[in-house]
Amino acid sequence: MIGTSLGRIGAVALFLLRVLGQCLPALAKPRAVIHQIYNAGARSLIIIMLCGLFVGMVLGLQGFDLLQRFGSEDALGVAAALGLLKELGPVVTALLFAGRAGTALTSEIGLMRATDQLTAMEMMAVDPLRHVIAPRFLGGVIAMPLLVAIFDIVGLFGAQLIGVQLMAVDPGAFWSQMQAAVELDDVNEGIVKSICFGFACSLIAVYEGYHAPPTAQGVGLATTRTVVVSSVLVLLIDYMLTAAFLGR
């Protein structure tokens, strides 16, 4: 069991090196990368914005209830901003990305494997890693920080909507305390996490799709593994990065 897991980790690492070697040549055709950013990012906007709004609203309700017990309702903006920027924004967005864009990438590449399209490209001396895998990998890595930023903005709007409009928190105190308390390091932590999550989720998605067994059942299992492995990996990386930032 341990040997199989180590072998799989090694296979993913070797695949990553091969993909990274094709990223610069893939950037020579930016239209393909932009198209994949659209597929991974723009087509996920609705679910990202909707979930961001409701997460922000729930954060506003729970934060107000908690802070009210200590007479610190005006600090709701600080709690919402730090919670979204450092944790909820990157993590929830990554989980949604894995469930929507990650599965789409895996099933698309897996179907190309099942229908021998990738094999045909190899027979014609066309590297599928350069023309199929690398643009999709880059598209996911670039789209993730953009989706996290949109999630954070919409989430803050949802928290403000509940705190200021519904719970009558002073709007000046809400925004001024947020601006005074949120530092550049807090923003940087969210950016670093979003990039790492995008890197991990995109890698797992393209790896599972590229190595999916060429059957309908194999593509389905690869899609399931993408969601499970990506979700666990996101939470593991989140813990490691949080511990690293707090340990500085």
Summary of the structure (lengths in Angstrom):
residues: 248
radius of gyration: 20.5
end to end distance: 35.9
largest distance: 70.0
contacts: 895
relative contact order: 0.17
helix: 89%
strand: 0%
